[in-house]
């Protein structure tokens, strides 16, 4: 799926934020940009769903980092995400390279 340069910059901006995302605000900016380029409604929906998935994956990745620092592993991500918790696991494993958690509390 090819995305315009402007939409890519909106996604990158959203990815760089250090705080929790207001997903609806980012999606609104993407929809506005799609309107500027006169995309069809179906195309706009495809793009916004792609952006929503990317932001959710980043949030899960950061949750994995946070939980690893606190010595916990949240199984919720494994069973309640379409990616089976892959983004969460990547964040957890990345952080564990430096934290080296010996005892983990599963929740």
N, C-alpha and C positions, 0 to 999 in steps of 0.2 A: 504494500500500500504506500504510494508516494504521497508525502505530506509537504505542503509548501514550506518555504524557509521561515515565514512568519510564525506558522503553527509550531514548527520545530523549536523556535526560540521561546515560545510560550511554554512548551514542555520542558525545555532546559531550565527556564526560570523556575518552574514549579519543582523540578528535581533538586535544584540547589538550595531551596529554602531549608533552614535548619529547624523550623518549628512544624507543628502539625499543619497539614494542608487543609485549606478550605477547598475541597475538591470541586464543589459546585461553582465557586468563583473561577477556578482555572478552566472548567468546562465551558462556562459562560464566555470567557475570553476566546476560547477555541471556536465556539459557535459563531461569535461575532466575526472572527477572521474568516470562517467558512462563508459567511454571508457576503463579505467583501469580494470573495473570489467566485461568488455565484455557484457554489457547489450545490448539487441536488440534495434533497433531504436525506436520502439513503446514504449518500457519500458523507454527509455531515455526521450522521449517526455512527457510521463505521469509524470515523476519525475520533469522535468523542469517546466511544467505547474503548478504542485503543489507548487513548490518553488516560482514561479511568483505570485501565489495567496496569499501565506503567506506574501511575502514582500509587496504586494499592501495593504493587510489588515493592516499591521503594519504602513505603511505610512498614511493610512486613520485614524488610531487610533491616531497617533501623530498630524495629521491635526486637529482632533477634540479637542485635548488638547490645541493646539495653538489658535484655534478660540475661545474656551471658555475663555481663558485668555484675549482675545481681545474683548469679549462681542458680538461676532457674531455667527450666525449659518448658514452654507452654505448648502442650500437645494440641491445643485448640486450632492452631494454624495448620497442623497436618491434616485435620479432619474437616475443616470448614473453609478451605480455600480451593479454588479450581486448580491451582498449581501444586496441590498436595503439600503445601508448606515449603516449597523449594526456596523461595526468596527469604523466608524466615531462617531456614537452615543455613543458607549462605551467609547471612549476617551473623548468625550465632557462631559458625565455624571460623569466620574471618576474625571476629573478636577473640575467640578462644586461642588463636595463635599467640596473642599477647597476654591475655588474662590467665590462660592455662588453668581452668576450673577443674579441681579434683573431685569435688562432690557436687552433684547437681540435684536440685529438688524439682521433680516433675509435677506440673500442675495441669 
